[in-house]
Amino acid sequence: MFTDIPDDVRIVVVDDVAANLRLLSSSLKAFGLANVTCFSDSAAGLQWLKTNSWDLLLLDLDMPEPNGFQILEHLSGRDRSRQPVIILTALTDAQSRRKGLELGANDYLPKPLDLPELVLRVRNCLRLAQATSRLQKANLDLEVQVLQRTLQLQESYRAAIRALGRAASYRDNETGDHIQRIGDSAALIAAAIGQPASWCERLRMAAPMHDLGKIGIPDHVLLKQGPLTEQERQVIMEHPGIGYSILHNGAMDELTEMAAQIAYCHHEKWDGSGYPRGLSGEAIPLAARIVALCDVYDALRMPRPYKPSWSAQRAQTFIREQAGQHFDPRLVEVIEGCFEQIEQCFEKSKITGHDPSRREQSLQSSHSQHAGRH
């Protein structure tokens, strides 16, 4: 009858009458359930149940404390589908039955016991518990597989983001160090304002996408040597929208959504004088506000064909002057405490100034062109 039940299934019997224990134990063993543990002392039985693994409990109700009801209360936190309890008791009134079931019993049999019926109920409870265990294990295995696949997909997204970032930098002769520093310094500021670690890491990955839209700018404009015409300036100003259209799609995850926002809004200004939409204040996504600040500072510190690199002091003074105009004043206060770490990134990367073709200086006046092109 129990050939489909594992041999190591442990059944526990708690009954203060020793004769009942002997009868139940021998009956169960006669049907092949040899792993039976019996307790006539309900307190000892409860302690054992709380500290050992078991598969089925046959429980009397009318015992010295703790009685069966109290034992059920102590076991209320168990997984009832995997550790069933069958009440065996002479308390056959409806109130006792309801109370036992309310406290977590799975089944109820009155005394004197009908042993064949008891064996059938034991079998059914064990089969259900085993089926539940297998189902939970299968669900857990599936969850692990889904998690692994999700992590693989996330890594694929990150790899695609990195590849797009490199593509954008090659398209515009940007240095890889520059876009990497943008990500690192943006994550540094995000952490300093108390953003969750996951958000900071997402920003680190998304920030290098800020100029992705320049992939769509014609060479004769993007690589032009010399000042841009007004028409060419308008063409250059299309790159935020192009970057957004590349990144924004119906199947976005949080990373590509953030990258799309940054690409679209990193040339917006706190006072509303930026482009492409003239957003102002907190209408500009936080990630884009952070990246705009980091991008401009990094660009000022880099040598260009049309300018030498600015000193750290001069660049930091400019950032402070632009608080409330170009930049979120709260973020300017925060970056003040991060300048030292950002400068350490410059030392590590050892900038060589490889940037012969960056030409946005006609977009804005002398200072703002250096602050807003990148």
N, C-alpha and C positions, 0 to 999 in steps of 0.2 A: 504493500500500500504506500510505502514511503520511499520507493526506489528513486523517485525524482527529487528527493530532498537530500542535500549534502550530508555526509556522515558527521561532520563537525558541528551541526546545528545544536545549540545549547538551549535546553528547556529548564526553566527554574520553577519549582513548586514551593509556595509558602502557605503552610497550613499548620495550625497549632495542635492538630490531632495526628499523632504519630502513625496510627493505623491508616489514615487517609493518605499519608505520604507513601507508605509502603505499597498501598493499592495502586496509586497513580504511577509511581515509579516502575513497578513491575509491569503494569499494563502498557505503558509507553515502550518499555524495553522489549516487550513481547512483539511489538510491531516494528522493531528495528530502530527505535530512537534510544540509543544507548547513553547519550550524553545528557543525563538528567541530574540536576543539583537540587537537593531538598533542604528546606529549613522549617523546623517547628518553632524556632525563635524568630518572631517577626522582625525584631530590631536587627538581629544579625542578618536576616535575609535582606532587609532594606539596605544595610550597609554594603552588602556584597553586590546588590543590584546597581548601586551608585558608583561602584569602583571597578566593575568588571563588564565585559561584553556578554550579551545574551541575545537570544532570538525570539523567545516566547516565554511569557510568565503565566502560570496558572495560580490564581490568587484567591485565597479565602477572605471573606469580609469580617466575620465575627471572630475577632482575636483580641488578646490583650494589646494595649498600645505598643507600637503603632498598629492600628487595625487596618483592614484592607483599604478603607477610604483614605486614611492618612498616607498610606504607601502610594496610592494613586496620585495624591497631591504632590508628594515628593518627586514622583516620576513624570510630572506634567511637562517637563521640557524635552522629553524623549521624542524621537521620530515615531509616531504611532503606527505609521504604515510599515515600518521596518522592525519594530519591537512591539508586537501586539500583546495585549493582555486579555486573558479569558477569566472572568470571575466565576468561581465555583463556591456556592454558598447556600446555606439553608434559609437565608433571608430572602424570601421569595416575594415579598410585598412589592407593589408597583413603585413606591417611593424609593426603596433601596435600589431597585433595578435602574430607575432613572438617574439617581445620584451617581451610581457607579459608572454608568455610560457617560454622564456629563463630565465626570472627572477623568475620562480618557480611556475607559475600558473598551475593547473592541467587540467583545462578545460576552454572553452571560448564560451560565448553565446552573440550574437548581440542584441541590442535593435532596435525596440520594441521586447519585450520578447514573446516567445511562452510558456505560463505558463505550459501546460502539458509537453512540452519537458524539461523545467526547473526542474519540479518535478522529472522526470525520471533521469535527470543527478544528481540531489541532492541525490536521492535514491542510484544510482550506486556509487557515491563517498563515501557516508556514509557506504554502505555495504563493499566496498573495504577497507575503513579505519578500520572498525570493524574487518574484516577478518585479516588484517595486525596486528592489536593490539593483537588478539587472537594468531596468529602465533608467534609474538614476545614474548608474555607471555609464550607460550609453549616452545619456544627455551630457554628462560631464566630459566624456571623450569628444562629443560633438562640439561642446563649448571650447575645449582646448584647440580643436582643429580650426574653429571659426576664429579664435583669438590669434592663432598662428597665421592664418590666412590674412586676417586684418593687419597684423604687424607687417607681413610681406607686402601687402598693398600700400600701407603707409610708407614703407621704405621705398617702394616703387615711386610713389608720389614725390618723396624727398629727392630721389635720384633724378626724376624728371625736372623738378624745380632747380636742382643744382645744374643740370645740363642746360636748361633754358637760361639760367643766370650766366653761365660761361658763354653761351651763344651770344647773348646780348653784349657781354663785355668784348668779345672778339669783333662783333659787328661795329662797335664804336671805338675800337682800340683802347678799351678801358683796361686797367690793370686788375688782375684777379685779386690782388691784395686789397684793393679799394673795396670791392663788393663784399669781400669776406669781413673786412673791418666794419662795414656798415652793419652787417648782421650781428657781429659781436658787440659793438657799442650800443646798438638798439636793444639787444637783450639785457645789457648791463643797466641801461636806464629803466627798462621795464621792471627789472628786479628791484631797483631802488625805489620805485613808486609802489611796490607791494603787489605786483601782478603775480599770479600763480606760476610755478616753475614750468608747467606745461605750456602756458601762454607765452612765456619768455622764450622757450625753445622754439615754439612755432614762429615767433617773430624773427628769431635768428635765421630760420630757414627761409622765411618769406621775404625778408628785407632785400636780399640781393636781386629780387625781381623788379625793383622800382623802375628801372629804365628799360624793361623788356620791350616796350613799345617801339623803341628806336630801331628794332628789327624791320619795322614797316616804313621807315623814313628813307626816301631815295638817296642813293650815294651822293648825287651831285649837290644835295642839300646838307646831308649829315657830315660829309667829308670835305665840304667846301673850305678852301683856304682863303681867308679874308672875311670881311663883314657880310652878314646876311641881309638880303633885301627884306622889306616888310612882308612880301608874299612868302619868302623862304622862312621867315620867322613864324608865320602862321602855320606853315607845314610842320616845323619842328614842334610847335605847341600841340600838334595832334598826337604826339607819342603817348601821353597818359591814356587817352581813349583807346588807342591801338593795344596798349598793354592790357587794359581791362578786358577788351574784347577777346584777346587771346586766352586769358586766364579764366574768364567768367563763363561758366557753362552749367548745364543742368545737373551734372554729376559731381559737383564740387564737394570736397571735404573742407574741414576748417582751415587747413593749410592753404589751399588754393584760393579760398574765399578771402583770407587775410592778404595773400599776395595780390589778388585782384584789387582790393581796396587801396593797398599801398601804391600799386602802379597808377591807379586812377587819381589819387589825391595827394601825392607827395609834393606837388608843386602848388597846392593850395596854401594860402597864408592866413595866419590868425586874424588879421584885420580885414580879410575878404578881398585883397587885391591880387590874389594868385589866380591860377588857371588849372583846369579848363572850365570849372563851373563857378568860380568866385565864392566858394564856401568860406565860412568864417567861424572862429571859435570852436566850440565842441561839436559843431556840425561836421567838422573834419574828423574822420575816424582816428582814434587814439594811435593806432599802429602807424598811420601815415604821418601824424604829427611828430612822432618819435623819429621815424626814418628821415623826414625832412630835416630835422635838426642835426642828426648824425651825418647825413649826406653832405650838407653844406659845410659843416665843420671839417669833415674829411677832405672835401674839395679845396677848401682854403689852405689846408696844410700840405696839399700836394703841389709839386711844381708842374706848371703847364708851359706849352710853347709860348703862350701869350702872357705868362706871369711867372715869377719865381714863387716858391712856396712861402706862405706867410708864417711868421713865427707863432709859437703857441700863444704867447701873450697877445699878439695882434688879433689872431683868430678868435680867441676867447673874449676879447673886448668887443669885437664885432657881434658875436653871439649875444652878449649882454645887451648891446645897443638895440638889437632887433627883438628883444622880449616885448611881447604885446603888439608887435607889428608883423614880422614874418613868423615868429615862433610863439608857441604856447608859453606864457610867462612861468607857469608852474614847472614845465619841463626844463626851462632855462635854469631855474633854481636847482633842479635835481642834477642837471648835467654838471653844474659847478662842482659837485662832490665826486664826479666821475672823470673829470679831466685828466687826473693823474694816471688812472688806469687806461684811459683811451690813448694817452701819450705813450704809455708802455707798449701798446699795440703797434704804434708807429716805429718804435725802436726795434721791435722784433721783426717787422716786415721789411725794414730797410728799403724804403721807397727809392726807386731809380728814376722816376719821372717819365716813364714810357707812356706818353700820351700825346702824340704829335698831331692828332686830328680833331680834338675837341673844340668845337666852334659854336658856342651859344652866346658869346659875349655881346652880340647885338640884340639879345632878347631884352636886356634891361640895362639900366645905367651901371656905371663902373662897379660899385660895390654890390648892388643887387644881382648883377649878372653872375658874379662869382658865387653868390649865395644861393641862386635859384636854378642853375643849369643842371644840377647833378641829381 
